[in-house]
């Protein structure tokens, strides 16, 4: 099982999927900002996959969809 597949498994089992993805990003030396109020675009980059959206949750969901598609395609 590769790292991306393991992260997807961990996310699928997590009570808080965004927090699971956040932990994975930080464990790989990435950056995850603590958000205050405001608006903008949030981006998640991990294992060459980029997810983005107007919130952490939507960006995480986008990353999960794209990473899952890559894993399925590689089988």
C-alpha positions as CSV (number, residue, x, y, z in Angstrom):
1,X,0.0,0.0,0.0
2,X,1.5,3.4,-1.0
3,X,1.4,6.5,1.2
4,X,-1.5,8.1,-0.7
5,X,-3.6,4.9,-0.4
6,X,-2.8,4.8,3.4
7,X,-3.9,8.4,3.8
8,X,-7.2,7.7,2.0
9,X,-7.8,4.6,4.3
10,X,-7.0,6.7,7.4
11,X,-9.4,9.5,6.2
12,X,-12.2,7.0,5.5
13,X,-11.9,5.7,9.1
14,X,-11.6,9.1,10.7
15,X,-14.4,10.8,12.6
16,X,-13.0,14.1,11.3
17,X,-11.7,13.6,7.7
18,X,-10.4,17.1,7.4
19,X,-8.3,16.7,10.6
20,X,-7.0,13.4,9.3
21,X,-5.9,15.0,6.0
22,X,-4.4,17.9,8.0
23,X,-2.3,15.5,10.1
24,X,-1.1,13.8,6.9
25,X,0.0,17.1,5.3
26,X,1.8,18.1,8.5
27,X,3.5,14.7,8.9
28,X,4.9,15.2,5.4
29,X,6.4,18.6,6.3
30,X,3.6,20.5,4.7
31,X,1.8,23.6,6.0
32,X,-1.8,23.9,7.2
33,X,-2.9,27.3,8.2
34,X,-5.0,28.0,11.2
35,X,-7.9,30.0,9.8
36,X,-9.5,33.0,11.4
37,X,-12.4,34.8,9.8
38,X,-12.3,35.9,6.3
39,X,-12.7,34.5,2.8
40,X,-10.5,33.2,0.1
41,X,-9.3,30.0,-1.5
42,X,-7.9,27.1,0.4
43,X,-5.5,24.6,-1.3
44,X,-4.3,21.2,-0.2
45,X,-1.3,19.7,-1.8
46,X,-0.1,16.2,-0.9
47,X,1.6,13.5,-2.9
48,X,1.3,15.6,-6.1
49,X,-2.5,15.9,-5.8
50,X,-4.0,19.3,-5.4
51,X,-7.4,20.0,-3.9
52,X,-8.9,23.4,-3.6
53,X,-12.1,25.2,-2.5
54,X,-13.5,28.1,-0.6
55,X,-13.0,26.2,2.8
56,X,-10.8,23.7,4.3
57,X,-13.6,21.1,4.2
58,X,-14.3,21.6,0.5
59,X,-10.6,21.6,-0.4
60,X,-10.1,18.4,1.6
61,X,-13.1,16.8,-0.2
62,X,-11.7,17.9,-3.6
63,X,-8.3,16.3,-2.6
64,X,-10.0,13.1,-1.5
65,X,-12.0,12.8,-4.8
66,X,-8.9,13.4,-6.9
67,X,-6.6,11.1,-4.9
68,X,-9.2,8.3,-4.9
69,X,-9.5,8.6,-8.7
70,X,-5.7,8.3,-9.1
71,X,-5.6,5.3,-6.8
72,X,-8.4,3.6,-8.8
73,X,-6.7,4.4,-12.1
74,X,-3.4,2.9,-10.9
75,X,-4.9,-0.5,-10.1
